[in-house]
Structures are given as C-alpha cells and as structure tokens.
Amino acid sequence: MGPIGYRIMACKIDPALHREQKPSWIKVRLPNNPVFWSTKSLVSDLNLHTVCEEAQCPNRWECWGQGTATFMIAGDRCTRACGFCAVKTAKPFALEADEPQRVAEATKRMNLNHVVITAVARDDVADGGAEHFVQTIDEVRKANPGITIEILVPDFNGKDDAIAAVVDSRPHIFNHNLETVERLTPLVRSRAKYQRSLDVLKKAKELGSSRIATKSGLMLGLGETEAELFQAMDDLLEHGVTVLTLGQYLRPSANHLPVVDYIHPDKFETYKVLAENKGFRHVASGPLVRSSYHAADFKPERDLAE
C-alpha cells in the first residue's frame, strides 16, 4: 500500500466514502473572456507561476477572466507532500533573483490595486523563503504605490525571525491557512502542525499590531465534524484572526486524499453566518471558495484604519 493509502487507514478515513460523481452545485465555467487569455499570456511572458494553475484552482477561469491572479513565488516545486495539494513535490531549484521584479512588473501591467502573493514551502532554505517574500513585497510596492498587498505564507517552520521579517515588510494582509481541523492535520498537511499554524498567525498579529489583518482558511469535506469545525473557528479567533474562508475540498487526482463528503451550499451559508456571529469580520464561505477568491472584496485594510 502506498503512503497516501497508509495515512488514510491510519486516520480511519474510509476511501470507499469518496464520491467520484460531483454534485450539481460544483460547476466551473470555461473561459470565454478575452481578458482570461490576456492574463494567461502575461503570466507566460514573464515566466511566472500562479497558484491558480499549479494548485488546479476551480476559479481560475473566473479570476483570470477578471484580470486577477495569485502569484506563486519561490518556484513550483514544494518540499512538502500534503495529501490535498496538487502542487508537485520535488527538490526545488534555486530561488530566482529576478522573480520579485517580474511579479512586480506583472502587477503593474495588470494595473492591480490588490495582489495576492503565495509560495511553495521551501524547507530547503534556512528562512523558509521569508527573505524572498520580503524582496517581492518591496518590489511590488515600488512598482505600484498604494497597492494592497496580501500574502499567503507557509509556516516557515514556526521560526520567529522569518515571520518577523515578512511582517516588517508591511503587507496589509497576512494569510496562513489552517486547512483542516486539529484531528485531521497529521493526515492532511505534511510536516505541518495545527498549533504551530495558530502560533504563526498569532505572532504575525502581535508583530503587525493594528497595521496588519490576519486571515486563514479551512477546507471542508475531509471528514471533519461540525464540533471540530466550530472549535477551529474559535481557535483562530483566539489567535487574532479576523478574516476566514471556507471552501469545499476537491480531490486533484486519485493519488490525493478522497472527498469524504460534499457540503451543500446552504450549509456553507449557515457556517458563514455562524462565523460572523462568533466574531470574524469578513467571511467567504461556499463550495468553490478558495483562500484568495475575490480577495480584494474583503477590504480588511480599510478596517485597520477604523
């Protein structure tokens, strides 16, 4: 039995529960907007990676059709092998020194007022790629004064100096995804730890104080219970997170973790209301919601000025 199958059995998630037939509410529009092809051409021209493509995001047709994209820096090879993620696991290449400038040029050409920058996990680098984030943020800000910068970061192995360096570069929004509930974390997230992710978010908020918003996201349908989901929400709130995304886990391939359950859109709406009542200031909740989906709509940077 392969390693994925072993982990499934070890955590008592029955692969037979996986439903190959997706429900009717899981729909993706194919591209018919010329802006989609313009965005795709720009990304290719500047030799950039996007999480939209690498992680097989179901919303890439819509987002690219609106001229938005989430740039993935530090290459397209991840040092971790998470059970849910479509990004390939392999020995990474060296960091590209001119990548920050290329990302900045892309945001300038696209005339963006909100950019999301993420990265693969780079456990092969001492700082986990933190300085590369800093350089990219600096270049984007120079090319686009006034742009809102959102970063979606790995856990940097919990290193305080790496987190501090990224926060000191003054992104508006610091996003790190919890991904799943505590019980399922060993199954779902390679090398990650539930409490460490919470600590990363708390540290970022403490260091950034009133000038930074912290954000996180959870995938549903991996076998979590509602009680576990609600506990994860409470844990995030206790660690300073005010922006939350909830979306349906979709299996990228047969080699990834199976879908245990498809959550109905009505249930996602119920969770949204509950999360808002708990205290989150901004919540996006729906089957196709991903951590950077309609990211510019949240405007948490506006809240920071209140």
Sequence and secondary structure as in RCSB ss.txt:
>XXXX:A:sequence
MGPIGYRIMACKIDPALHREQKPSWIKVRLPNNPVFWSTKSLVSDLNLHTVCEEAQCPNRWECWGQGTATFMIAG
DRCTRACGFCAVKTAKPFALEADEPQRVAEATKRMNLNHVVITAVARDDVADGGAEHFVQTIDEVRKANPGITIE
ILVPDFNGKDDAIAAVVDSRPHIFNHNLETVERLTPLVRSRAKYQRSLDVLKKAKELGSSRIATKSGLMLGLGET
EAELFQAMDDLLEHGVTVLTLGQYLRPSANHLPVVDYIHPDKFETYKVLAENKGFRHVASGPLVRSSYHAADFKP
ERDLAE
>XXXX:A:secstr
  HHHHHHHHTT  GGG  SS  TT        HHHHHHHHHHHHTT EEHHHHTT TTHHHHHHTT  EEEES 
S BS   TT  S BS      TTHHHHHHHHHHHTT SEEEEEE   TTSTTTTHHHHHHHHHHHHHHSTT EEE
EE   GGG HHHHHHHHHT  SEEE   BS TTTHHHHSTT  HHHHHHHHHHHHHHHGGG EEEEEEEE SS  
HHHHHHHHHHHHHTT  EEEEEE    STTS        HHHHHHHHHHHHHHT SEEEEETT  TTTTGGGS H
HHHHT 
